[in-house]
Amino acid sequence: MNEIIKNIEAAQLKENAPEFRVGDTVKVYGKIKEGNRERIQVFEGTVLKKQGGGARETFTVRKSSNGVGVEKTWPLHSPNVEKVEVVRKGKVRRAKLNYLRGRVGKRAKVKELVK
């Protein structure tokens, strides 16, 4: 039974999965369905966490919209995620950036990784 599930999940993985890490600022191009029309909406923010593996892998993006923090969790291999574009790399030392939720303004920024 376990082998059957692995084969089904392997067929649903994206070939060109986007490369990004926690702390990066990304633009997520998500498909939005309104009635019978479909459009693409951009959600730009900082990646707080990546979790799971395989077809169940998800990532959470946080942005500030009109002074209110907004978080969205996206499945990485979903057909509703058109593409993920890295705007800037972040320099962090944690796997999960939950501490950013309590911060506002400049304190909520992540330092940029310069190579």
N, C-alpha and C positions, 0 to 999 in steps of 0.2 A: 504494500500500500504506500509506503513512504517513497519508494522509487517512482511510482506513478505521479505522485504530487510534485516531486522534483522535476520531472519531465514537463509537466504542464506549466510550472512556474518558469522554467528555463525558456520556454517558447514565448513567454510574455515579457521578457527583459528587452530593454532597448539596446540596440547595437552600439550606438554612440551616446552612452550615458555621460552627462556633463561632469567635468572635473572641477570641484570646488571644495573648500574646507570650512570648518567652523570659524567664524570671525570675518569671513569675506562679505563684501557688499555685493549683492547679486540683483539682477533683473530677472524675474520669473514671468515668462510669457504664458499666461493661462487662457484656455478657451472658456468662454462664457456663453451659455445658451440662453437666449431670450426669445421665448415663443418658438417660432420656426427659424429664427436667424441665429447665426453663430458668429461671434467676434472674438478678438484677442485683446486681453487687458493685461497691462504691465503692472507688476507689483515689485517695487524696489525697496530693499531693506537689508539688514544684517542677518546672517545665518546664525541662529542661536544654538541649534543642535542638529545632529544627524543621528538617526537611530534605526535599528533593524538591519536586515540584510536580505540580499536577493530581491525578489519581486515585492517584498513588503517594506523595503527601505523608504523612510520618510525624512524630510528635513523641515525645520521650522524657521520662518523668516519674520523678523520684527521691524516695523517702521513706525515713525511718528506721523500721524495725520491730524492736522489742526490741533496739535497739543495733546492728542490722545494716542496712546500706544496701541497699535494694531498688530496682531500676530496671526499668521496663517501657516498651517501645516500642509505640505504638499507631498503626495506620493512621488518618488523619484521616477519611477517607470510608468507613470500614468499617461494615457493618450491625451488627457486634458492639459498636460504640461507640454507646451509646444517646444520651448527651449529655455535654458538657463544660461544667462550671460553674466560673466564675472566683471564687475565694474572696477573693484579694487580689492587687493589682498589685505587681509588683516593679520596683525601680529598678536596672537593670544597664546596662553599657556594652559588652557582648560579645554575639556571636551564639550562641556555644556556651559553656556554663558547666561545662566539664570539670574545672575546678579545685575544684569543690565535692565531688568524689569523695574527695579526700584530707583533707577536713575533717570534724570531729565536733563535735556540741553547738552552742553559740551561734555558733561561727565558720562553721558551715555555713548560716547564715541569709542571706537576701537582704533588703536594706532595702526598706521599703514605699514605693511612689510616692504622694506626697500632692500633689493638685492644688488 
